[in-house]
Amino acid sequence: MSSIEDKFKALATDNAPGQEVRQATGNIGNLMVGTVLTGTPVDFSHGDVDAFTPTPGSLEAFLGAVEAGGRQAYTEYRGSADIRAELADRLSTFTGAAVSGQESLILTPGTQSALFLSVAATVAAGDKVAIVQPDYFANRKLVQFFGGEIHPVSIDYQNDVTGAGLDLAQLKTAFEAGVRVFLFSNPNNPTGVVYSPEEIQAISDLAKTYGVTVIADQLYSRLRYEGTTYTHLRASGLPENQVVTIMGPSKTESLSGYRLGVAFGAPAIIERMEKLQAIVSLRAPGYNQAVLRTWFNEPEGWMNERIAQHQAIRDDLVRIFREAGLKVRIPQAGSYLFPGLPALRVSLQDFVRLLRHQANVTVTPGTEFGPHHSNIRLNFSQDHKAAVAAGERIVEMARRYMS
Amino acid sequence: MSSIEDKFKALATDNAPGQEVRQATGNIGNLMVGTVLTGTPVDFSHGDVDAFTPTPGSLEAFLGAVEAGGRQAYTEYRGSADIRAELADRLSTFTGAAVSGQESLILTPGTQSALFLSVAATVAAGDKVAIVQPDYFANRKLVQFFGGEIHPVSIDYQNDVTGAGLDLAQLKTAFEAGVRVFLFSNPNNPTGVVYSPEEIQAISDLAKTYGVTVIADQLYSRLRYEGTTYTHLRASGLPENQVVTIMGPSKTESLSGYRLGVAFGAPAIIERMEKLQAIVSLRAPGYNQAVLRTWFNEPEGWMNERIAQHQAIRDDLVRIFREAGLKVRIPQAGSYLFPGLPALRVSLQDFVRLLRHQANVTVTPGTEFGPHHSNIRLNFSQDHKAAVAAGERIVEMARRYMS
């Protein structure tokens, strides 16, 4: 079965966020410079739902679903009709373009599932697919898994340019070369930069001209910092049948433990996604989907407070990294930072392992997001004080291992 | 994108269980013979978790996980190490062959996901795969989705033979022809028949001889009726690296609303499944997986009572169908019945729609499980009285539409 083995080689998760516990410690002891740096352990590989707790009312919504029983345990594969109707209204308002609960919305087990199903529903073996570098680590793997041909397009992940700094000439060249699908996250993961209105319009116009289907992963689009203008691709004039938007309440809302996501847009693609969901996980999350009733429905002021808290952590970490001479863009949304490291005398993978074993700090290597051997990704949705102290340990470690 | 459209044609869910609400009513009015048959609506497309409620303690286990917070929201992709360790012990005892929580067990969002991941991890485009007819509707679709070549093997779904009545000569021919993977459910879905010890041994011996990987879907293997001998394939002498077993607490335990499943066996396959889970749904169900602590850990006597209640419904329905002259095997386990209908003057699909609109009874057409145009499937995990009355309405409807 060599063909199946090849297929899975591209899916390595050894350095993926959350899987660090499965890594061998290896020769860390021999590489270590200086003593252990003590401090509260911080796992920047994902947000800390103990520091930022789930949306008020989420557990009550879940309990209501258990109480409702079978009606909520067994829904249509694409999710409960009444929850879809509720959500469709709120997503229409949020994105500025109509969503039909009946035809253009599907509920999935986690935002990852929405992404998987949308790529599976649009990419066949041999199809050309444009993805951004750097971008969410699964994008590349998904395209590879379905046998698509990757056409990478760059953003400026190092300098504070306007918008994401998307290389539009590269995007146009890729579309001209026959790209069928363009997949990107906005805000970008791992940098937190937001595409400018002009960039979104340019993507939309190019997609329209070349008949490209666009999958816009907007997982972090609610957590926007002061002064950020956010533009929804689906409201940019691109025909509905060419765009699918992915979101979920796992991040800003800290509902990750409930594993919930949604996709909305092109009815034909949503229908394929439902057919596929039938064999991937059968149906939308049973009781859990009721937690979506709290989504875009939070108590007055709750979201603003959460944004302000994240902005304060962002500002402290950016300051610490910049004072130490590390290059880092200021995230305009979301809770990721993607600082660049100085040239090191150890490999990036070893530095990341040293950070974990010597400094009690878990980060994700930049190589998960593209060919970025000098960067690390941090999810700074953490306890503020612990995050700042861990940021200082990262700086000290970078000094120790500088070449 | 014609190749992607072709790929999804094979995934039609129009007649799939639970999706009836999306069907058009069409010309039902013109076909209807006689008046409406009144009675409590019964949806035999799945078990009724209001009639048979979730395992005692399941909600408490869930609440404990929410209380635990981040530790339970974010686990290894394959699931929480301590829950896997607990379960591995119980699954070893249940199946009679060792399971390693660290290396050979993965937790998934629903048993369907375990099935999807195991097929994805073993079947590449062009691979020959043997499946049983009739069998669970997703088996065929999964093989088709991954581009496998289907080699069907029959069981005797009409006569009360010993075991499933597997056509071993057909199985051997398929293996000789180069089949790489054999996928089957035991107890069989839709008939509820259980493979005899001799049949399991024969499958095991053939798989060993021909180097075939076997995926055994044992979702219903705990709900066994009086006098049934159950044999676990994984304890039959087949090398560990050739067998993956799929189970879950959605059925007998009525925990379907929590969407939980497990796969255990060949470490190399489990590892591939985890890599794939990373891009399909990212990680094992967050809080929900804690509900597995109640699994194989139910209160004394609870399972026996549940089995006795199901056996009583089974006996009543088999009697009703047989008295009316419908051919039906007696299920030895699980909660499915697969009665044969007389020749009808309407198509099977129309009869199923008539049942729903005229008699308030939802069933799944036999064509979902293979080329079975004269059968319907019932999940009789229902309120006893309502199920019996609905069974009588099915019989009356069969009389009315007989050709």
Interface residues (C-beta under 8 A of the other chain):
Chain A: M1 S3 I4 K7 F8 L11 A12 T13 A16 G18 Q19 V21 R22 H46 D48 V49 D50 T53 P54 L59 F62 L63 A65 V66 G69 G70 Q72 A73 Y74 T75 E76 Y77 A81 P109 G110 Q112 S113 F116 A121 T122 V123 A124 A125 G126 D127 A138 K141 L142 F145 R180 S256 G257 Y258 R259 R272 E274 K275 L276 A278 I279 V280 S281 L282 R283 P285 G286 Y287 N288
Chain B: M1 S3 I4 K7 F8 L11 A12 T13 A16 G18 Q19 V21 R22 H46 D48 V49 D50 T53 P54 L59 F62 L63 A65 V66 G69 G70 Q72 A73 Y74 T75 E76 Y77 A81 P109 G110 Q112 S113 F116 A121 T122 V123 A124 A125 G126 D127 A138 K141 L142 F145 R180 S256 G257 Y258 R259 R272 E274 K275 L276 A278 I279 V280 S281 L282 R283 P285 G286 Y287 N288
